């Protein structure tokens, strides 16, 4: 009985050997193929690096510096900009003006109060500002570090007045509709309205960037850093009463003053890309874009005071609001630039002129009461745009 068992064991061992040989062969072949694939990847990477090295500049960089390079200097530069900008902001309509006074024509229909009417908005003026900066060209891979301070005060004014024959009418937009009887609320008709808006804008940018050639005529400068900004707004509206619903109830010289403020401060990261497209003889076109996200604080205030002809004042509202919010800012610059090296390349001087556009999202948080206990915030975005003349000096 033992011999058959021994014979079966020998036959089973001989049967398992081919499978072991096949498995070992597959493992060896897989290892060989993987090794050959890895070698191909390494060779491909080496070929790409060699191709890039063949295109490198004289200074040994694959993408040589595109910034102005002065000889035997301190690697410092100064910038100065003159700004002529204008602002725009939504949600500042201060009155509704009709083309006719429906109550005086005898209609007397409340549904026709807003028929043939226009919203009166303040007119935004161009104002002067400045931006100054300083930077340092580091010795590490062509990076530069710079800081800039932008400061400008902007204004807007509005004025509307109904004719003496009262053929037209105006209604306020910032007085609550259910204000006390002495104020007549938003149903009161006002003969003269003045609005004054002011913006104080201060921005400080700190950025690290590198300008480099991507071709003979094109340079790119990606940069990142921090931005902090102070955006202070004031809005004052003066409503002078003329008459109310009943033309027989004429109220002269009564005034309602609305004083509002909307202050913001924030801090956050900023990321952007500057481009320069050379056209020869030192001239080039430039186009820059960036975006920043500031986390900060809003502080708003609303004050309303009504003073009748007899001199009695009625302080209707004094409201303050503080809250935190993140807001985004986008920047865009387009223009023409001229660069010149002089004194045997020891100094560089550059001039540029262009158009700038900056958008501050969700900046209008002026309190606008709808009723005595309901108000509206976040009524629009703030934008600044205009002409900029800049100079740069490297030494």
C-alpha atoms as a printed R data frame, in Angstrom:
    type eleno elety resid chain resno       x       y       z
1   ATOM     1    CA   UNK     A     1   0.000   0.000   0.000
2   ATOM     2    CA   UNK     A     2   2.949   2.393   0.635
3   ATOM     3    CA   UNK     A     3   4.408   2.115  -2.887
4   ATOM     4    CA   UNK     A     4   1.329   3.478  -4.657
5   ATOM     5    CA   UNK     A     5   1.278   6.446  -2.204
6   ATOM     6    CA   UNK     A     6   4.950   7.149  -2.900
7   ATOM     7    CA   UNK     A     7   4.342   7.000  -6.633
8   ATOM     8    CA   UNK     A     8   1.394   9.400  -6.393
9   ATOM     9    CA   UNK     A     9   3.491  11.912  -4.404
10  ATOM    10    CA   UNK     A    10   6.237  11.848  -7.048
11  ATOM    11    CA   UNK     A    11   3.700  12.400  -9.821
12  ATOM    12    CA   UNK     A    12   2.089  15.362  -7.950
13  ATOM    13    CA   UNK     A    13   5.508  17.039  -7.452
14  ATOM    14    CA   UNK     A    14   6.359  16.675 -11.140
15  ATOM    15    CA   UNK     A    15   2.967  18.179 -12.059
16  ATOM    16    CA   UNK     A    16   3.483  21.326  -9.816
17  ATOM    17    CA   UNK     A    17   6.950  22.168 -11.222
18  ATOM    18    CA   UNK     A    18   5.741  23.613 -14.587
19  ATOM    19    CA   UNK     A    19   3.346  26.018 -12.786
20  ATOM    20    CA   UNK     A    20   6.134  27.234 -10.521
21  ATOM    21    CA   UNK     A    21   8.368  27.757 -13.511
22  ATOM    22    CA   UNK     A    22   5.644  29.721 -15.345
23  ATOM    23    CA   UNK     A    23   4.948  31.912 -12.269
24  ATOM    24    CA   UNK     A    24   8.637  32.652 -11.804
25  ATOM    25    CA   UNK     A    25   8.943  33.566 -15.483
26  ATOM    26    CA   UNK     A    26   5.994  36.002 -15.273
27  ATOM    27    CA   UNK     A    27   7.504  37.720 -12.211
28  ATOM    28    CA   UNK     A    28  10.847  38.078 -13.946
29  ATOM    29    CA   UNK     A    29   9.270  39.465 -17.113
30  ATOM    30    CA   UNK     A    30   7.155  41.984 -15.149
31  ATOM    31    CA   UNK     A    31  10.201  43.204 -13.259
32  ATOM    32    CA   UNK     A    32  12.107  43.605 -16.517
33  ATOM    33    CA   UNK     A    33   9.306  45.576 -18.126
34  ATOM    34    CA   UNK     A    34   8.923  47.834 -15.076
35  ATOM    35    CA   UNK     A    35  12.635  48.467 -15.007
36  ATOM    36    CA   UNK     A    36  12.637  49.294 -18.698
37  ATOM    37    CA   UNK     A    37   9.626  51.660 -18.224
38  ATOM    38    CA   UNK     A    38  11.348  53.437 -15.322
39  ATOM    39    CA   UNK     A    39  14.481  53.856 -17.400
40  ATOM    40    CA   UNK     A    40  12.382  55.325 -20.230
41  ATOM    41    CA   UNK     A    41  10.765  57.803 -17.817
42  ATOM    42    CA   UNK     A    42  14.166  58.866 -16.532
43  ATOM    43    CA   UNK     A    43  15.492  59.292 -20.050
44  ATOM    44    CA   UNK     A    44  12.438  61.328 -21.017
45  ATOM    45    CA   UNK     A    45  12.889  63.627 -18.012
46  ATOM    46    CA   UNK     A    46  16.591  64.038 -18.773
47  ATOM    47    CA   UNK     A    47  15.823  64.913 -22.388
48  ATOM    48    CA   UNK     A    48  13.319  67.573 -21.324
49  ATOM    49    CA   UNK     A    49  15.770  69.122 -18.847
50  ATOM    50    CA   UNK     A    50  18.503  69.124 -21.495
51  ATOM    51    CA   UNK     A    51  16.183  70.837 -23.953
52  ATOM    52    CA   UNK     A    52  15.355  73.538 -21.388
53  ATOM    53    CA   UNK     A    53  19.011  74.021 -20.513
54  ATOM    54    CA   UNK     A    54  19.808  74.618 -24.181
55  ATOM    55    CA   UNK     A    55  17.370  77.551 -24.117
56  ATOM    56    CA   UNK     A    56  18.653  79.112 -20.895
57  ATOM    57    CA   UNK     A    57  19.991  82.665 -20.864
58  ATOM    58    CA   UNK     A    58  23.482  83.934 -20.398
59  ATOM    59    CA   UNK     A    59  23.007  84.156 -16.648
60  ATOM    60    CA   UNK     A    60  22.387  80.429 -16.410
61  ATOM    61    CA   UNK     A    61  18.618  80.631 -15.800
62  ATOM    62    CA   UNK     A    62  16.099  78.723 -17.846
63  ATOM    63    CA   UNK     A    63  13.809  81.798 -17.665
64  ATOM    64    CA   UNK     A    64  16.186  84.784 -17.349
65  ATOM    65    CA   UNK     A    65  15.247  87.835 -15.331
66  ATOM    66    CA   UNK     A    66  13.017  90.362 -17.014
67  ATOM    67    CA   UNK     A    67  13.376  93.066 -14.388
68  ATOM    68    CA   UNK     A    68  15.680  96.066 -14.909
69  ATOM    69    CA   UNK     A    69  19.258  95.112 -13.986
70  ATOM    70    CA   UNK     A    70  21.616  97.932 -12.920
71  ATOM    71    CA   UNK     A    71  25.383  97.602 -12.516
72  ATOM    72    CA   UNK     A    72  27.072  97.970  -9.137
73  ATOM    73    CA   UNK     A    73  23.861  99.258  -7.563
74  ATOM    74    CA   UNK     A    74  22.046  98.806  -4.293
75  ATOM    75    CA   UNK     A    75  19.336  96.673  -5.997
76  ATOM    76    CA   UNK     A    76  16.677  99.096  -4.763
77  ATOM    77    CA   UNK     A    77  13.896 100.836  -6.659
78  ATOM    78    CA   UNK     A    78  11.335 103.549  -5.947
79  ATOM    79    CA   UNK     A    79   7.930 104.099  -7.553
80  ATOM    80    CA   UNK     A    80   5.564 107.077  -7.585
81  ATOM    81    CA   UNK     A    81   2.111 107.238  -9.199
82  ATOM    82    CA   UNK     A    82  -0.292 110.119  -9.785
83  ATOM    83    CA   UNK     A    83  -3.937 109.012  -9.826
84  ATOM    84    CA   UNK     A    84  -6.938 110.660 -11.454
85  ATOM    85    CA   UNK     A    85  -9.793 108.365 -10.542
86  ATOM    86    CA   UNK     A    86 -13.546 108.289 -10.308
87  ATOM    87    CA   UNK     A    87 -15.749 106.107  -8.123
88  ATOM    88    CA   UNK     A    88 -19.124 104.464  -8.660
89  ATOM    89    CA   UNK     A    89 -21.345 102.642  -6.195
90  ATOM    90    CA   UNK     A    90 -24.796 101.147  -6.409
91  ATOM    91    CA   UNK     A    91 -27.624 101.790  -3.974
92  ATOM    92    CA   UNK     A    92 -27.057 105.538  -3.440
93  ATOM    93    CA   UNK     A    93 -30.265 106.809  -5.046
94  ATOM    94    CA   UNK     A    94 -31.438 109.585  -2.685
95  ATOM    95    CA   UNK     A    95 -34.811 110.599  -4.197
96  ATOM    96    CA   UNK     A    96 -37.535 109.713  -6.661
97  ATOM    97    CA   UNK     A    97 -38.577 112.573  -8.920
98  ATOM    98    CA   UNK     A    98 -41.790 112.633 -10.908
99  ATOM    99    CA   UNK     A    99 -42.395 114.367 -14.204
100 ATOM   100    CA   UNK     A   100 -45.676 115.641 -12.846
101 ATOM   101    CA   UNK     A   101 -47.422 115.989  -9.479
102 ATOM   102    CA   UNK     A   102 -50.329 113.567  -9.637
103 ATOM   103    CA   UNK     A   103 -51.977 115.032  -6.545
104 ATOM   104    CA   UNK     A   104 -52.026 118.521  -7.943
105 ATOM   105    CA   UNK     A   105 -53.512 117.360 -11.248
106 ATOM   106    CA   UNK     A   106 -56.444 115.861  -9.397
107 ATOM   107    CA   UNK     A   107 -55.749 112.171  -9.882
108 ATOM   108    CA   UNK     A   108 -55.350 111.477  -6.198
109 ATOM   109    CA   UNK     A   109 -54.588 107.848  -6.953
110 ATOM   110    CA   UNK     A   110 -51.854 106.362  -4.753
111 ATOM   111    CA   UNK     A   111 -51.114 103.729  -7.398
112 ATOM   112    CA   UNK     A   112 -49.916 106.501  -9.736
113 ATOM   113    CA   UNK     A   113 -47.408 108.012  -7.300
114 ATOM   114    CA   UNK     A   114 -44.462 106.416  -9.116
115 ATOM   115    CA   UNK     A   115 -45.841 106.851 -12.614
116 ATOM   116    CA   UNK     A   116 -43.363 108.684 -14.905
117 ATOM   117    CA   UNK     A   117 -40.619 108.951 -12.290
118 ATOM   118    CA   UNK     A   118 -36.816 108.795 -12.201
119 ATOM   119    CA   UNK     A   119 -34.403 107.856  -9.420
120 ATOM   120    CA   UNK     A   120 -31.961 110.633  -8.588
121 ATOM   121    CA   UNK     A   121 -28.366 109.456  -8.026
122 ATOM   122    CA   UNK     A   122 -25.313 111.511  -7.034
123 ATOM   123    CA   UNK     A   123 -22.837 112.530  -9.722
124 ATOM   124    CA   UNK     A   124 -19.346 111.113  -9.142
125 ATOM   125    CA   UNK     A   125 -16.412 113.465  -9.687
126 ATOM   126    CA   UNK     A   126 -12.823 112.777 -10.745
127 ATOM   127    CA   UNK     A   127 -10.329 113.358  -7.930
128 ATOM   128    CA   UNK     A   128  -6.552 113.246  -7.527
129 ATOM   129    CA   UNK     A   129  -4.645 110.718  -5.451
130 ATOM   130    CA   UNK     A   130  -1.228 109.128  -5.203
131 ATOM   131    CA   UNK     A   131   0.579 105.828  -4.784
132 ATOM   132    CA   UNK     A   132   4.161 105.483  -3.585
133 ATOM   133    CA   UNK     A   133   6.273 102.369  -3.213
134 ATOM   134    CA   UNK     A   134   9.717 100.917  -2.662
135 ATOM   135    CA   UNK     A   135  11.294  97.568  -3.452
136 ATOM   136    CA   UNK     A   136  14.378  95.409  -3.295
137 ATOM   137    CA   UNK     A   137  15.716  93.069  -5.987
138 ATOM   138    CA   UNK     A   138  16.909  90.016  -4.085
139 ATOM   139    CA   UNK     A   139  19.864  87.894  -5.151
140 ATOM   140    CA   UNK     A   140  17.799  84.700  -4.956
141 ATOM   141    CA   UNK     A   141  16.648  83.527  -8.384
142 ATOM   142    CA   UNK     A   142  15.597  87.013  -9.503
143 ATOM   143    CA   UNK     A   143  12.838  87.540  -6.927
144 ATOM   144    CA   UNK     A   144  11.851  91.051  -5.848
145 ATOM   145    CA   UNK     A   145  10.114  92.287  -2.716
146 ATOM   146    CA   UNK     A   146   8.127  95.523  -2.771
147 ATOM   147    CA   UNK     A   147   5.518  97.509  -0.862
148 ATOM   148    CA   UNK     A   148   3.116 100.228  -2.046
149 ATOM   149    CA   UNK     A   149   0.657 102.638  -0.414
150 ATOM   150    CA   UNK     A   150  -2.368 103.922  -2.353
151 ATOM   151    CA   UNK     A   151  -4.347 106.892  -1.061
152 ATOM   152    CA   UNK     A   152  -7.210 108.829  -2.642
153 ATOM   153    CA   UNK     A   153 -10.280 110.795  -1.561
154 ATOM   154    CA   UNK     A   154 -13.288 110.656  -3.890
155 ATOM   155    CA   UNK     A   155 -16.520 112.655  -3.927
156 ATOM   156    CA   UNK     A   156 -20.022 112.652  -5.367
157 ATOM   157    CA   UNK     A   157 -22.806 115.210  -5.126
158 ATOM   158    CA   UNK     A   158 -26.457 115.359  -6.024
159 ATOM   159    CA   UNK     A   159 -29.062 118.115  -6.149
160 ATOM   160    CA   UNK     A   160 -32.672 118.168  -7.207
161 ATOM   161    CA   UNK     A   161 -35.362 120.807  -6.839
162 ATOM   162    CA   UNK     A   162 -38.973 121.001  -7.943
163 ATOM   163    CA   UNK     A   163 -40.182 124.077  -9.816
164 ATOM   164    CA   UNK     A   164 -42.004 126.841  -8.006
165 ATOM   165    CA   UNK     A   165 -45.336 125.981  -9.614
166 ATOM   166    CA   UNK     A   166 -45.097 122.506  -8.023
167 ATOM   167    CA   UNK     A   167 -45.740 120.815 -11.373
168 ATOM   168    CA   UNK     A   168 -43.318 118.087 -10.270
169 ATOM   169    CA   UNK     A   169 -42.755 116.233  -7.009
170 ATOM   170    CA   UNK     A   170 -39.946 114.403  -5.205
171 ATOM   171    CA   UNK     A   171 -40.016 111.698  -2.571
172 ATOM   172    CA   UNK     A   172 -37.124 110.643  -0.280
173 ATOM   173    CA   UNK     A   173 -35.643 107.154  -0.406
174 ATOM   174    CA   UNK     A   174 -33.778 107.096   2.918
175 ATOM   175    CA   UNK     A   175 -36.646 108.181   5.199
176 ATOM   176    CA   UNK     A   176 -38.739 105.279   6.568
177 ATOM   177    CA   UNK     A   177 -42.283 105.113   5.240
178 ATOM   178    CA   UNK     A   178 -43.798 104.906   8.735
179 ATOM   179    CA   UNK     A   179 -41.876 107.767  10.319
180 ATOM   180    CA   UNK     A   180 -43.798 109.849  12.924
181 ATOM   181    CA   UNK     A   181 -46.432 112.333  11.861
182 ATOM   182    CA   UNK     A   182 -44.124 115.340  12.168
183 ATOM   183    CA   UNK     A   183 -41.850 113.738   9.563
184 ATOM   184    CA   UNK     A   184 -44.564 112.519   7.182
185 ATOM   185    CA   UNK     A   185 -42.303 109.600   6.256
186 ATOM   186    CA   UNK     A   186 -41.628 108.711   2.662
187 ATOM   187    CA   UNK     A   187 -45.002 110.150   1.606
188 ATOM   188    CA   UNK     A   188 -43.783 113.685   2.239
189 ATOM   189    CA   UNK     A   189 -43.081 115.838  -0.786
190 ATOM   190    CA   UNK     A   190 -39.781 117.687  -0.682
191 ATOM   191    CA   UNK     A   191 -38.998 120.730  -2.763
192 ATOM   192    CA   UNK     A   192 -35.200 120.663  -2.489
193 ATOM   193    CA   UNK     A   193 -32.788 117.794  -1.845
194 ATOM   194    CA   UNK     A   194 -28.979 117.812  -1.566
195 ATOM   195    CA   UNK     A   195 -26.763 114.723  -1.285
196 ATOM   196    CA   UNK     A   196 -23.039 114.543  -0.536
197 ATOM   197    CA   UNK     A   197 -20.987 111.316  -0.662
198 ATOM   198    CA   UNK     A   198 -17.312 110.985   0.305
199 ATOM   199    CA   UNK     A   199 -14.835 108.093   0.133
200 ATOM   200    CA   UNK     A   200 -11.449 107.896   1.870
201 ATOM   201    CA   UNK     A   201  -9.470 104.978   0.442
202 ATOM   202    CA   UNK     A   202  -6.140 103.716   1.794
203 ATOM   203    CA   UNK     A   203  -4.545 100.458   0.598
204 ATOM   204    CA   UNK     A   204  -1.159  98.957   1.501
205 ATOM   205    CA   UNK     A   205   0.243  96.053  -0.544
206 ATOM   206    CA   UNK     A   206   3.238  93.874   0.292
207 ATOM   207    CA   UNK     A   207   4.216  91.431  -2.444
208 ATOM   208    CA   UNK     A   208   6.918  89.015  -3.556
209 ATOM   209    CA   UNK     A   209   7.303  88.382  -7.282
210 ATOM   210    CA   UNK     A   210   9.617  87.357 -10.088
211 ATOM   211    CA   UNK     A   211   9.682  88.899 -13.568
212 ATOM   212    CA   UNK     A   212  11.125  86.649 -16.273
213 ATOM   213    CA   UNK     A   213  11.302  86.313 -20.058
214 ATOM   214    CA   UNK     A   214   9.108  83.712 -21.724
215 ATOM   215    CA   UNK     A   215  10.181  84.929 -25.162
216 ATOM   216    CA   UNK     A   216  12.262  87.745 -26.616
217 ATOM   217    CA   UNK     A   217   9.369  90.216 -26.377
218 ATOM   218    CA   UNK     A   218   7.225  88.959 -23.495
219 ATOM   219    CA   UNK     A   219   7.846  88.957 -19.747
220 ATOM   220    CA   UNK     A   220   5.628  87.630 -16.968
221 ATOM   221    CA   UNK     A   221   5.713  88.487 -13.290
222 ATOM   222    CA   UNK     A   222   3.617  86.279 -11.015
223 ATOM   223    CA   UNK     A   223   3.400  87.642  -7.492
224 ATOM   224    CA   UNK     A   224   1.708  87.008  -4.169
225 ATOM   225    CA   UNK     A   225   1.546  88.789  -0.852
226 ATOM   226    CA   UNK     A   226  -0.690  90.603   1.625
227 ATOM   227    CA   UNK     A   227  -3.105  93.505   1.332
228 ATOM   228    CA   UNK     A   228  -4.704  95.676   3.979
229 ATOM   229    CA   UNK     A   229  -7.229  98.399   3.290
230 ATOM   230    CA   UNK     A   230  -9.242 101.147   4.975
231 ATOM   231    CA   UNK     A   231 -12.420 102.118   3.104
232 ATOM   232    CA   UNK     A   232 -14.303 104.924   4.849
233 ATOM   233    CA   UNK     A   233 -17.553 106.235   3.367
234 ATOM   234    CA   UNK     A   234 -19.839 109.093   4.409
235 ATOM   235    CA   UNK     A   235 -23.235 109.932   2.948
236 ATOM   236    CA   UNK     A   236 -25.200 113.038   3.988
237 ATOM   237    CA   UNK     A   237 -28.622 113.872   2.567
238 ATOM   238    CA   UNK     A   238 -30.635 117.035   3.330
239 ATOM   239    CA   UNK     A   239 -34.352 117.036   2.554
240 ATOM   240    CA   UNK     A   240 -36.127 120.399   2.587
241 ATOM   241    CA   UNK     A   241 -39.894 120.158   2.857
242 ATOM   242    CA   UNK     A   242 -42.170 121.908   0.433
243 ATOM   243    CA   UNK     A   243 -45.614 120.401   0.940
244 ATOM   244    CA   UNK     A   244 -47.309 117.082   1.680
245 ATOM   245    CA   UNK     A   245 -50.323 115.302   0.171
246 ATOM   246    CA   UNK     A   246 -52.817 118.088   0.551
247 ATOM   247    CA   UNK     A   247 -51.587 121.107  -1.420
248 ATOM   248    CA   UNK     A   248 -53.295 123.335   1.156
249 ATOM   249    CA   UNK     A   249 -50.962 122.024   3.901
250 ATOM   250    CA   UNK     A   250 -47.794 123.790   2.898
251 ATOM   251    CA   UNK     A   251 -44.864 123.298   5.294
252 ATOM   252    CA   UNK     A   252 -42.038 125.720   4.590
253 ATOM   253    CA   UNK     A   253 -38.419 125.495   5.642
254 ATOM   254    CA   UNK     A   254 -38.774 122.170   7.411
255 ATOM   255    CA   UNK     A   255 -35.632 120.031   7.016
256 ATOM   256    CA   UNK     A   256 -34.675 116.405   7.537
257 ATOM   257    CA   UNK     A   257 -30.980 115.529   7.730
258 ATOM   258    CA   UNK     A   258 -29.728 111.983   7.126
259 ATOM   259    CA   UNK     A   259 -26.113 111.341   8.164
260 ATOM   260    CA   UNK     A   260 -24.612 107.910   7.483
261 ATOM   261    CA   UNK     A   261 -21.209 106.284   7.679
262 ATOM   262    CA   UNK     A   262 -19.894 102.991   6.347
263 ATOM   263    CA   UNK     A   263 -16.357 102.084   7.465
264 ATOM   264    CA   UNK     A   264 -14.399  98.946   6.589
265 ATOM   265    CA   UNK     A   265 -10.966  97.608   7.470
266 ATOM   266    CA   UNK     A   266  -9.597  94.269   6.310
267 ATOM   267    CA   UNK     A   267  -6.480  92.153   5.825
268 ATOM   268    CA   UNK     A   268  -5.895  89.190   3.545
269 ATOM   269    CA   UNK     A   269  -3.876  87.465   0.797
270 ATOM   270    CA   UNK     A   270  -3.344  88.865  -2.689
271 ATOM   271    CA   UNK     A   271  -2.374  87.001  -5.869
272 ATOM   272    CA   UNK     A   272  -1.688  88.401  -9.332
273 ATOM   273    CA   UNK     A   273   0.119  88.343 -12.665
274 ATOM   274    CA   UNK     A   274   1.864  91.253 -14.424
275 ATOM   275    CA   UNK     A   275   2.633  91.090 -18.152
276 ATOM   276    CA   UNK     A   276   4.794  93.232 -20.421
277 ATOM   277    CA   UNK     A   277   4.640  93.054 -24.232
278 ATOM   278    CA   UNK     A   278   7.661  94.784 -25.774
279 ATOM   279    CA   UNK     A   279   7.327  96.590 -29.128
280 ATOM   280    CA   UNK     A   280  10.878  97.994 -29.430
281 ATOM   281    CA   UNK     A   281  12.876 101.159 -28.641
282 ATOM   282    CA   UNK     A   282  12.135 100.776 -24.948
283 ATOM   283    CA   UNK     A   283   8.345 100.869 -25.419
284 ATOM   284    CA   UNK     A   284   5.963  98.118 -24.354
285 ATOM   285    CA   UNK     A   285   2.357  97.445 -23.520
286 ATOM   286    CA   UNK     A   286   1.518  96.170 -20.056
287 ATOM   287    CA   UNK     A   287  -1.467  94.376 -18.592
288 ATOM   288    CA   UNK     A   288  -1.728  93.462 -14.909
289 ATOM   289    CA   UNK     A   289  -4.432  91.626 -12.980
290 ATOM   290    CA   UNK     A   290  -4.773  90.556  -9.355
291 ATOM   291    CA   UNK     A   291  -7.338  89.447  -6.799
292 ATOM   292    CA   UNK     A   292  -7.351  89.717  -3.024
293 ATOM   293    CA   UNK     A   293  -9.636  88.473  -0.271
294 ATOM   294    CA   UNK     A   294  -9.819  90.629   2.848
295 ATOM   295    CA   UNK     A   295 -11.291  89.510   6.132
296 ATOM   296    CA   UNK     A   296 -12.327  92.515   8.180
297 ATOM   297    CA   UNK     A   297 -14.834  94.605  10.069
298 ATOM   298    CA   UNK     A   298 -17.704  96.870   9.041
299 ATOM   299    CA   UNK     A   299 -18.939  99.702  11.243
300 ATOM   300    CA   UNK     A   300 -22.022 101.562  10.083
301 ATOM   301    CA   UNK     A   301 -24.115 104.346  11.560
302 ATOM   302    CA   UNK     A   302 -27.429 106.002  10.654
303 ATOM   303    CA   UNK     A   303 -28.639 109.312  12.114
304 ATOM   304    CA   UNK     A   304 -31.849 111.119  11.199
305 ATOM   305    CA   UNK     A   305 -32.867 114.530  12.526
306 ATOM   306    CA   UNK     A   306 -35.937 116.504  11.485
307 ATOM   307    CA   UNK     A   307 -36.153 120.217  12.253
308 ATOM   308    CA   UNK     A   308 -39.366 122.149  11.647
309 ATOM   309    CA   UNK     A   309 -39.693 125.820  10.757
310 ATOM   310    CA   UNK     A   310 -40.160 126.733  14.436
311 ATOM   311    CA   UNK     A   311 -36.701 125.377  15.200
312 ATOM   312    CA   UNK     A   312 -37.851 122.285  17.100
313 ATOM   313    CA   UNK     A   313 -35.758 119.235  16.269
314 ATOM   314    CA   UNK     A   314 -36.921 115.623  16.330
315 ATOM   315    CA   UNK     A   315 -34.116 113.009  16.495
316 ATOM   316    CA   UNK     A   316 -35.877 110.117  14.826
317 ATOM   317    CA   UNK     A   317 -33.058 107.558  14.575
318 ATOM   318    CA   UNK     A   318 -29.504 106.918  15.773
319 ATOM   319    CA   UNK     A   319 -28.458 103.378  14.833
320 ATOM   320    CA   UNK     A   320 -25.036 101.717  14.938
321 ATOM   321    CA   UNK     A   321 -24.059  98.344  13.526
322 ATOM   322    CA   UNK     A   322 -20.786  96.374  13.709
323 ATOM   323    CA   UNK     A   323 -20.105  93.036  12.049
324 ATOM   324    CA   UNK     A   324 -17.357  90.970  10.434
325 ATOM   325    CA   UNK     A   325 -17.285  89.995   6.797
326 ATOM   326    CA   UNK     A   326 -14.879  88.883   4.068
327 ATOM   327    CA   UNK     A   327 -14.823  90.896   0.858
328 ATOM   328    CA   UNK     A   328 -13.032  90.404  -2.456
329 ATOM   329    CA   UNK     A   329 -11.146  93.026  -4.474
330 ATOM   330    CA   UNK     A   330 -10.111  92.724  -8.116
331 ATOM   331    CA   UNK     A   331  -7.512  94.945  -9.824
332 ATOM   332    CA   UNK     A   332  -6.903  95.518 -13.531
333 ATOM   333    CA   UNK     A   333  -4.264  97.747 -15.201
334 ATOM   334    CA   UNK     A   334  -3.666  98.383 -18.917
335 ATOM   335    CA   UNK     A   335  -1.356 100.876 -20.580
336 ATOM   336    CA   UNK     A   336   1.879 101.890 -22.305
337 ATOM   337    CA   UNK     A   337   5.364 101.820 -20.743
338 ATOM   338    CA   UNK     A   338   8.791 103.235 -21.635
339 ATOM   339    CA   UNK     A   339  12.073 102.046 -20.033
340 ATOM   340    CA   UNK     A   340  15.572 103.492 -20.329
341 ATOM   341    CA   UNK     A   341  18.969 102.536 -18.909
342 ATOM   342    CA   UNK     A   342  21.526 105.338 -18.535
343 ATOM   343    CA   UNK     A   343  24.969 106.165 -17.111
344 ATOM   344    CA   UNK     A   344  26.474 102.928 -18.442
345 ATOM   345    CA   UNK     A   345  23.526 100.889 -17.073
346 ATOM   346    CA   UNK     A   346  24.066 102.098 -13.514
347 ATOM   347    CA   UNK     A   347  20.518 103.460 -13.310
348 ATOM   348    CA   UNK     A   348  17.128 102.697 -14.778
349 ATOM   349    CA   UNK     A   349  14.199 105.044 -15.299
350 ATOM   350    CA   UNK     A   350  10.734 104.018 -16.421
351 ATOM   351    CA   UNK     A   351   7.504 105.850 -17.236
352 ATOM   352    CA   UNK     A   352   4.069 104.382 -17.827
353 ATOM   353    CA   UNK     A   353   0.552 105.677 -18.359
354 ATOM   354    CA   UNK     A   354  -2.572 103.588 -18.260
355 ATOM   355    CA   UNK     A   355  -6.094 102.898 -17.096
356 ATOM   356    CA   UNK     A   356  -6.911 101.155 -13.821
357 ATOM   357    CA   UNK     A   357 -10.092  99.542 -12.596
358 ATOM   358    CA   UNK     A   358 -10.649  98.246  -9.053
359 ATOM   359    CA   UNK     A   359 -13.795  96.530  -7.813
360 ATOM   360    CA   UNK     A   360 -14.634  96.205  -4.115
361 ATOM   361    CA   UNK     A   361 -17.405  93.671  -3.741
362 ATOM   362    CA   UNK     A   362 -20.334  94.234  -1.326
363 ATOM   363    CA   UNK     A   363 -19.069  97.541   0.064
364 ATOM   364    CA   UNK     A   364 -22.330  99.485   0.305
365 ATOM   365    CA   UNK     A   365 -23.692  98.674   3.739
366 ATOM   366    CA   UNK     A   366 -25.325 102.034   4.403
367 ATOM   367    CA   UNK     A   367 -28.411 101.455   6.515
368 ATOM   368    CA   UNK     A   368 -31.567 102.084   4.511
369 ATOM   369    CA   UNK     A   369 -34.751 101.802   6.565
370 ATOM   370    CA   UNK     A   370 -37.823 100.438   4.828
371 ATOM   371    CA   UNK     A   371 -40.057 100.692   7.883
372 ATOM   372    CA   UNK     A   372 -39.353 101.566  11.475
373 ATOM   373    CA   UNK     A   373 -38.003  98.095  12.272
374 ATOM   374    CA   UNK     A   374 -36.831  96.862   8.862
375 ATOM   375    CA   UNK     A   375 -33.692  97.943   7.026
376 ATOM   376    CA   UNK     A   376 -31.626  96.886   4.014
377 ATOM   377    CA   UNK     A   377 -27.848  96.385   3.811
378 ATOM   378    CA   UNK     A   378 -25.433  95.173   1.109
379 ATOM   379    CA   UNK     A   379 -26.931  97.318  -1.610
380 ATOM   380    CA   UNK     A   380 -24.094  97.308  -4.125
381 ATOM   381    CA   UNK     A   381 -20.421  97.118  -5.111
382 ATOM   382    CA   UNK     A   382 -17.889  99.930  -5.062
383 ATOM   383    CA   UNK     A   383 -15.619 100.545  -8.052
384 ATOM   384    CA   UNK     A   384 -12.788 102.996  -8.662
385 ATOM   385    CA   UNK     A   385 -11.366 103.609 -12.103
386 ATOM   386    CA   UNK     A   386  -9.340 106.209 -13.929
387 ATOM   387    CA   UNK     A   387  -5.984 107.286 -15.312
388 ATOM   388    CA   UNK     A   388  -2.612 106.637 -13.684
389 ATOM   389    CA   UNK     A   389   0.791 108.133 -14.516
390 ATOM   390    CA   UNK     A   390   3.691 106.196 -12.956
391 ATOM   391    CA   UNK     A   391   7.473 106.535 -12.648
392 ATOM   392    CA   UNK     A   392  10.096 104.042 -11.481
393 ATOM   393    CA   UNK     A   393  13.745 104.579 -10.607
394 ATOM   394    CA   UNK     A   394  16.234 101.707 -10.055
395 ATOM   395    CA   UNK     A   395  19.647 102.298  -8.514
